[in-house]
């Protein structure tokens, strides 16, 4: 489209897709749900693995993994 301008003038054109905000909100919400699901899944796996190891060995695997040596309460 051509527009004839006389003298000094400023022309601006802006376009915002109709679903931009809704799409960004949906994407951000999906990302948060996905991240929360991953955190919960990791915690559940660690908890179930820790309970199985503790039942088999009689000690907590968290102390061993965290410090790499004997449990804290050992003298």
PEGI-V641716 format. One record per backbone hydrogen bond with DSSP energy under -1.0 kcal/mol. CO is the residue of the C=O (numbers start at 1). NH is the residue of the N-H. E is the energy in kcal/mol with one decimal. If there is no record, write none. Layout:
BEGIN
co/nh/e
CO/NH/E
CO/NH/E
END
This chain:
BEGIN
co/nh/e
17/20/-1.6
19/23/-2.6
20/24/-2.4
21/25/-2.4
22/26/-2.5
23/27/-2.4
24/28/-2.4
25/29/-2.4
26/30/-2.3
27/31/-2.2
28/32/-2.1
29/33/-2.3
30/34/-2.5
31/35/-2.3
32/36/-2.5
33/37/-2.4
34/38/-2.1
35/39/-2.2
36/40/-2.6
37/41/-2.4
38/42/-2.2
39/43/-2.4
40/44/-2.5
41/45/-2.2
42/46/-2.4
43/47/-2.6
44/48/-2.5
45/49/-2.4
46/50/-2.4
47/51/-2.2
48/52/-1.7
49/53/-2.2
50/54/-2.6
51/55/-2.1
52/56/-1.7
53/57/-2.7
54/58/-2.5
61/65/-2.5
62/66/-2.6
63/67/-1.8
64/68/-2.1
71/74/-1.2
END
